[in-house]
């Protein structure tokens, strides 16, 4: 099927292709692999109380245009997925000692990640981000202040409330409202 578009005919249905019409530009892209995607990696250890906040967020956050992965303590095992999808935005979420009240969160600059990381991962997050930098358009690390990081399951109420607030910001595409 074709639709008249001024001086040009615009294909509206081409088998195996998707049409993107922004009003000014029309492009055809083959399949889903060429569409822009945002990706969230939830990182943490669910057996160390609030250190599991990244996992909590990954298990609850769902939004159109987002691919969400619960990476546990080994986010390096998911680099192949990042390389395949080449997200326009890659968000890593993990517990971090950032000096806030439990549940508070901030975007952490790459030069500060080593200072605030809880360190329950096999590979330092700075190395992971460096490795993924050529596969993602923009990489953001969001740290959430834990209250309790000891043996045990489940996150505390204050951290859960902060995580739910972060989920709402992400769902609303309001990342720029997160303090740095």
Buried (B, 14 or more C-beta within 10 A) or exposed (E): EEEEEEEEEEBEEEEEBBBEEEEEEEEEEEEEEBEEBBBBBBBBBBEBBBBBBBBBBBEEBEEEEBBBBBBBBEBBEBBEBBEEBBBBBBBBBBBBBBEBEBBBBBBBEBEBBEEBBBEBBEBBBBEBBEBBEEBBEEBBBBBBBBBBBEEBEEBBEBBBEBBBBBBEBBEEEEBEEBEE
